[in-house]
Amino acid sequence: MSRAGVLVAGGGAVGLAFAAAGRDPCVVLERENCRPANDPKETDLRVYALSPGTQGFLTRLGAWQRLPAERIAPVATMAVFGDDGGRLHFPSRRGEPVAWIVEGNRIVRAVEEAAIARGVDVRHRAAIASVSASGEGVACELADGSTVEAALLVGADGPASAVRGLLGLASEAKSYGQLAVVAHFACERPHGGVARQWFQRGGVLAWLPLPGSRISIVWSAPEALANELLALDPVALAARVRDSGGSVLGDLQCEAGPTGFPLRLVRVPRIAVPGGVLLGDAAHGVHPLAGQGLNLGLQDAQSLASALAARSALERPGDLAVLRRHERARRGDVDAMQFMTDELNGLFAAEGLLPRRLRNSGLSLLDGLPPLRDALAARAMR
Ligand SMILES: Cc1cc2nc3c(=O)[nH]c(=O)nc-3n(C[C@H](O)[C@H](O)[C@H](O)COP(=O)(O)OP(=O)(O)OC[C@H]3O[C@@H](n4cnc5c(N)ncnc54)[C@H](O)[C@@H]3O)c2cc1C
């Protein structure tokens, strides 16, 4: 039997960032057996658009400084196109990037290194098999038969969270009937740091700039189209992606991928019980069209670390009152992001002339109203 102050299940970016940000001694259990991005040449098909708020948080943790500079692509401006002439663009403010694109494995490695430097005990090949939780703490049995007791269990174990079920927290999932097809391409022309996104009848296609003249795509497409794209050979896929983006970057050459991720909306009405709480994708699944899932999860990590740090001397980390403060603090942001991405996806998936006019004129209208557009951008940049 070992004892931990706070036990975190899941060594993804969110679990590790929470552990690094908190004042309580933390043990992180990660199911996978090795640290990501050991080889400098290793690439990750999963890339994330990190908001300025996330960049600030990772800098405060000492993780941003550990990212290899040559793997970070600043985004100077974002351009969004409708399927009938609608157009919206988010320019940079005071020349600052609107976001940064970084591969997932680089982020996890940098956050893990920062967490270890801050005294967090990170254990790989460790997963929780059973939990008994109360306000006084949790007793967990691990898959290898060993046991750990802690004052609080934090479930940051991703969208299929086992901890969610072990804590008895209900969730509602809705499949979008879509897959996100991701791949990397070399481009004939420089991207100029522009992130582009097309809302089309065939789904939402995002071209995210990577260092050099390269892009990563996320094509959120209905299953039939996604499976068709996944079955194409690299040359045919590159031609399809090039044509769908109006050849704005000239010819494309497929460098890695494609692979597909099923898309689901996951709502978790309650994310806390005495002795246990959820963070990140374990607590909410959002459509990736706004590129906000990880940003939301890292905001969760900051919020829980702050709620724990602000508890009174009489309160324990696992007290429901402490965890509910965090739950209330996050509810508005999570609901708003799930509502916005769900509605946008529905609006652009709808057939017919009226929805088409609505969505395209909506985009152009927003583009002509800089205060409203900037307010929307400010929310996404937190
Ligand atoms: C195609 C696509 C594109 C996206 N693009 C963006 C973007 O541009 N910007 C953005 O902010 N977000 C984006 N997202 C969302 C983002 O991927 C997630 O929100 C983010 O990875 C969630 O991080 P997490 O740490 O909560 O979960 P995960 O990254 O899933 O990490 C969970 C960790 O827990 C481990 N684990 C699982 N089960 C157990 C267990 N039982 N015990 C111990 N460990 C366990 C796993 O091995 C993993 O390391 C995108 C998502 C998709 C599908």
The ligand as a Gaussian input file, in Angstrom:
#p B3LYP/6-31G(d) Opt

LIG

0 1
 C       -9.179000      15.438000     -34.566000
 C       -9.097000      16.242000     -33.310000
 C       -8.487000      17.487000     -33.339000
 C       -8.385000      18.247000     -32.161000
 N       -7.814000      19.481000     -32.226000
 C       -7.729000      20.240000     -31.119000
 C       -7.146000      21.553000     -31.140000
 O       -6.714000      22.054000     -32.190000
 N       -7.081000      22.275000     -29.988000
 C       -7.551000      21.758000     -28.816000
 O       -7.482000      22.474000     -27.784000
 N       -8.101000      20.521000     -28.745000
 C       -8.206000      19.748000     -29.851000
 N       -8.762000      18.499000     -29.783000
 C       -9.198000      17.966000     -28.483000
 C       -8.042000      17.298000     -27.712000
 O       -7.544000      16.207000     -28.441000
 C       -8.502000      16.785000     -26.360000
 O       -9.387000      17.687000     -25.772000
 C       -7.302000      16.575000     -25.418000
 O       -6.381000      15.642000     -25.945000
 C       -7.789000      16.082000     -24.051000
 O       -6.682000      15.875000     -23.213000
 P       -6.826000      14.924000     -21.957000
 O       -5.480000      14.984000     -21.249000
 O       -8.067000      15.280000     -21.194000
 O       -7.103000      13.475000     -22.537000
 P       -6.138000      12.556000     -23.410000
 O       -5.263000      13.360000     -24.299000
 O       -7.020000      11.527000     -24.037000
 O       -5.187000      11.864000     -22.315000
 C       -5.681000      10.867000     -21.450000
 C       -4.496000      10.062000     -20.943000
 O       -4.978000       9.099000     -20.003000
 C       -4.377000       7.826000     -20.269000
 N       -5.308000       6.821000     -19.761000
 C       -6.466000       6.403000     -20.318000
 N       -7.076000       5.524000     -19.523000
 C       -6.300000       5.401000     -18.415000
 C       -6.413000       4.665000     -17.220000
 N       -7.474000       3.860000     -17.002000
 N       -5.434000       4.790000     -16.280000
 C       -4.356000       5.591000     -16.505000
 N       -4.204000       6.321000     -17.635000
 C       -5.167000       6.232000     -18.571000
 C       -4.168000       7.808000     -21.771000
 O       -3.128000       6.901000     -22.120000
 C       -3.792000       9.268000     -22.048000
 O       -2.400000       9.469000     -21.933000
 C       -8.902000      17.726000     -30.943000
 C       -9.503000      16.464000     -30.923000
 C       -9.614000      15.729000     -32.095000
 C      -10.302000      14.380000     -32.059000

